[in-house]
Amino acid sequence: MLMAQTLDGKIAKHADHFPDWTGAEDKKLFVEKSKKAGAVMMGSRTFDTIGRPLPGRKNIILSRNKSRVSEWDNLIYTDEKPTEILKNLEEDGYSEVILAGGALVNSLFAKENLIDEIIVTVSPLVFGEGLALFEDHIAIDLELKEAKTLENSLVCLTYRVQK
Ligand SMILES: NC(=O)c1ccc[n+]([C@@H]2O[C@H](COP(=O)([O-])OP(=O)(O)OC[C@H]3O[C@@H](n4cnc5c(N)ncnc54)[C@H](OP(=O)(O)O)[C@@H]3O)[C@@H](O)[C@H]2O)c1
């Protein structure tokens, strides 16, 4: 799971909030990690803030809305269970995939204990309101693997999920 958050743990002020506050270094990290994995999963609300597939990667958009039909070769909509999505990716030859939010879809994977690593970039901002990394009462034990400072006061924290 790869996310950007504020110091008060917010990922957006509201569900339609476009993530234009996360900084160039965060975007660079996201492109690097997601291109390396080759596949990105996100909820339909997150996808709607972007509006088009991320190029050079398989885009898996979780949605239960059957009227959504993909217009792109590298994007699929799915309402399969998280375990099924991961099984299909593995069968297609992917060994890792980036879970890219939002709060609701992160929770779907966390509830089934399917997240191995959490990388967050912490921006020097406080929103005072908004969405958190997870929507539900998710509790996870973590081990800090790495903490580093990126440019422009961004801090990047990498955690291994204790299973
Ligand atoms: N800071 C960051 O790094 C970051 C990263 C990602 C997102 N965000 C922000 O997070 C916000 C969106 O997050 P969110 O929590 O509101 O929404 P979300 O997790 O992106 O998407 C939620 C949508 O997923 C679909 N869904 C829910 N349960 C499902 C299931 N069991 N199977 C298949 N699909 C299911 C539903 O869409 P349908 O109605 O289509 O069925 C639901 O509306 C945006 O503001 C975005 O900018 C921030």
The ligand as an SDF file (V2000), in Angstrom:
LIG
                    3D

 48 52  0  0  0  0  0  0  0  0999 V2000
   -3.3780   10.7940   -0.4420 N   0  0  0  0  0  0  0  0  0  0  0  0
   -3.3560    9.6970   -1.1380 C   0  0  0  0  0  0  0  0  0  0  0  0
   -2.3190    9.0440   -1.2840 O   0  0  0  0  0  0  0  0  0  0  0  0
   -4.6140    9.1840   -1.7530 C   0  0  0  0  0  0  0  0  0  0  0  0
   -4.5920    7.9840   -2.4530 C   0  0  0  0  0  0  0  0  0  0  0  0
   -5.7900    7.5120   -2.9810 C   0  0  0  0  0  0  0  0  0  0  0  0
   -6.9560    8.2250   -2.8120 C   0  0  0  0  0  0  0  0  0  0  0  0
   -6.9330    9.3860   -2.1220 N   0  0  0  0  0  0  0  0  0  0  0  0
   -8.1890   10.1340   -1.9310 C   0  0  0  0  0  0  0  0  0  0  0  0
   -9.1630    9.2980   -1.3330 O   0  0  0  0  0  0  0  0  0  0  0  0
  -10.4430    9.7190   -1.7590 C   0  0  0  0  0  0  0  0  0  0  0  0
  -11.2600    8.5310   -2.2100 C   0  0  0  0  0  0  0  0  0  0  0  0
  -11.2900    7.5450   -1.2020 O   0  0  0  0  0  0  0  0  0  0  0  0
  -12.6380    6.8090   -0.7660 P   0  0  0  0  0  0  0  0  0  0  0  0
  -12.3410    5.9900    0.4450 O   0  0  0  0  0  0  0  0  0  0  0  0
  -13.7110    7.8270   -0.7030 O   0  0  0  0  0  0  0  0  0  0  0  0
  -12.9820    5.8720   -2.0240 O   0  0  0  0  0  0  0  0  0  0  0  0
  -12.1820    4.6850   -2.7690 P   0  0  0  0  0  0  0  0  0  0  0  0
  -11.6960    3.6870   -1.7950 O   0  0  0  0  0  0  0  0  0  0  0  0
  -11.2170    5.2700   -3.7320 O   0  0  0  0  0  0  0  0  0  0  0  0
  -13.3590    4.0600   -3.6660 O   0  0  0  0  0  0  0  0  0  0  0  0
  -14.5480    3.6330   -3.0660 C   0  0  0  0  0  0  0  0  0  0  0  0
  -15.4030    2.9430   -4.1010 C   0  0  0  0  0  0  0  0  0  0  0  0
  -14.9820    1.5960   -4.2740 O   0  0  0  0  0  0  0  0  0  0  0  0
  -16.0880    0.8180   -4.7080 C   0  0  0  0  0  0  0  0  0  0  0  0
  -16.2490   -0.3190   -3.7990 N   0  0  0  0  0  0  0  0  0  0  0  0
  -16.5520   -0.3070   -2.4880 C   0  0  0  0  0  0  0  0  0  0  0  0
  -16.6230   -1.5520   -1.9900 N   0  0  0  0  0  0  0  0  0  0  0  0
  -16.3480   -2.3740   -3.0160 C   0  0  0  0  0  0  0  0  0  0  0  0
  -16.2570   -3.7800   -3.1510 C   0  0  0  0  0  0  0  0  0  0  0  0
  -16.4690   -4.6030   -2.0920 N   0  0  0  0  0  0  0  0  0  0  0  0
  -15.9340   -4.3010   -4.3380 N   0  0  0  0  0  0  0  0  0  0  0  0
  -15.7330   -3.5010   -5.4030 C   0  0  0  0  0  0  0  0  0  0  0  0
  -15.8070   -2.1420   -5.3420 N   0  0  0  0  0  0  0  0  0  0  0  0
  -16.1080   -1.5970   -4.1690 C   0  0  0  0  0  0  0  0  0  0  0  0
  -17.3210    1.7080   -4.6600 C   0  0  0  0  0  0  0  0  0  0  0  0
  -17.4680    2.2450   -5.9740 O   0  0  0  0  0  0  0  0  0  0  0  0
  -18.7540    2.0600   -6.9220 P   0  0  0  0  0  0  0  0  0  0  0  0
  -19.7340    3.0700   -6.4330 O   0  0  0  0  0  0  0  0  0  0  0  0
  -18.2030    2.3760   -8.2820 O   0  0  0  0  0  0  0  0  0  0  0  0
  -19.2190    0.6450   -6.7620 O   0  0  0  0  0  0  0  0  0  0  0  0
  -16.8820    2.8140   -3.7250 C   0  0  0  0  0  0  0  0  0  0  0  0
  -17.5540    4.0150   -3.9360 O   0  0  0  0  0  0  0  0  0  0  0  0
  -10.1960   10.7500   -2.8730 C   0  0  0  0  0  0  0  0  0  0  0  0
  -10.3340   12.0630   -2.3640 O   0  0  0  0  0  0  0  0  0  0  0  0
   -8.7650   10.5400   -3.2640 C   0  0  0  0  0  0  0  0  0  0  0  0
   -8.1410   11.6960   -3.7610 O   0  0  0  0  0  0  0  0  0  0  0  0
   -5.7940    9.8920   -1.5910 C   0  0  0  0  0  0  0  0  0  0  0  0
  1  2  1  0
  2  3  2  0
  2  4  1  0
  4  5  1  0
  4 48  2  0
  5  6  2  0
  6  7  1  0
  7  8  2  0
  8  9  1  0
  8 48  1  0
  9 10  1  0
  9 46  1  0
 10 11  1  0
 11 12  1  0
 11 44  1  0
 12 13  1  0
 13 14  1  0
 14 15  2  0
 14 16  1  0
 14 17  1  0
 17 18  1  0
 18 19  2  0
 18 20  1  0
 18 21  1  0
 21 22  1  0
 22 23  1  0
 23 24  1  0
 23 42  1  0
 24 25  1  0
 25 26  1  0
 25 36  1  0
 26 27  1  0
 26 35  1  0
 27 28  2  0
 28 29  1  0
 29 30  1  0
 29 35  2  0
 30 31  1  0
 30 32  2  0
 32 33  1  0
 33 34  2  0
 34 35  1  0
 36 37  1  0
 36 42  1  0
 37 38  1  0
 38 39  2  0
 38 40  1  0
 38 41  1  0
 42 43  1  0
 44 45  1  0
 44 46  1  0
 46 47  1  0
M  CHG  2   8   1  16  -1
M  END
$$$$
